[in-house]
Amino acid sequence: MKRSVRIFLLMLALLMVAAGGVYLSSRTAFADPSPAQQAIDIAARQPVIAAALTHFPDWSATADEDDPDENTWYVTFYEDQQQEEWLAEALVDLDTAEVLEFYAPVFLTPEEEARQQAEVEALVLADAQVLALLGDPENWQRYSSYDPYEVAWHVQFEHGLDAWDVIVVRDDDDRWQIETIRDPWAFNEEDQQQANRDKAIELAFESDKLWQTLDAYDDWTALSSPLTEAQWGVSFLADDKEVYFVRVDIVAWEILEESAQSNRADVYLPLQVVK
C-alpha cells in the first residue's frame, strides 16, 4: 500500500474517533443535564403543559429550587425567549420525576370550541337566575368567548346600557357550572374610589396657578380625599408642609377653590399619593 494511501486512511480513522468522541460527549451531556434542566424537561412533558407549548414554538423556561430537602423545583414557562409573557408554571419533584402541581392554559381546537360553546350557551339560557335578569333573552345581544388562561367561558349579554357577564367553568366532576354572574361595566366600591381619586388629582392638575407654585419645589406630593360624594380636596405637600390646596367637583368637572399654603394637610387624609 502506498504511503499516501496509508496516511489518508490513518487520518480518516482519527476523524472518525474524534467524531465518535464528540457524539458520546454530547449524549453524555444530554443524558445528565443540570437539576434545573431536568425539572424543565419533566414539566414540559406534562400533557396539559406540553399541549400549551405547541402553540408557542419559541417558548422558554426557568427553574428555581423550591425545597432543597424535598428536591423540588419551581418551573416557569414563557411564551418567547424574551420571557416577558407568562405561559405556565409547575412544581416538580426530581426524586420521583413527578409534576406535583401545575397551572397552564388549555387551548381548544376549532371543533372543541364550537362544541363547548353550544353546551355552555344551552346551560346559561336554561338557568333560572339568568332568565330572571334578562326577561326575554331574544331582546339581548349575546357574545360568547373562551379564555384559555382562566379555562372558562364568558357568555355576555348586552341591551342598551345594561350588561351581564356569565362565567362558566368545569366543576370537579368535569361538568359545566355557572361560577359568577356579574355586571362587567360596574366598578366595585374599591375600584370606584380609586377612579374618583384619580379624577380629583387629574382635575386639580388643570390649575395654572398650581403649577406656578410647584415650579418652586423639586419634590412634591399630592394627597386627595373625599369631602362629599362629588367634591374632593387635593393637597400638595412640599418641604413637610402644604403649599397648595385645590377643592374640586369631579361630577361637574370644576375647580371650586384653590389657594396657596392653606395649611389644611391635617384635614385631608392621604388616600392617594402622586409624585
Beta strands, then each sheet from edge to edge (+ up, - down):
strand 1: 60-67
strand 2: 72-78
strand 3: 86-93
strand 4: 98-103
strand 5: 141-147
strand 6: 152-159
strand 7: 162-170
strand 8: 176-182
strand 9: 221-226
strand 10: 231-238
strand 11: 241-249
strand 12: 254-260
strand 13: 273-274
sheet 1: 1+ 2- 3+ 4-
sheet 2: 5+ 6- 7+ 8-
sheet 3: 12+ 11- 10+ 9- 13+
end
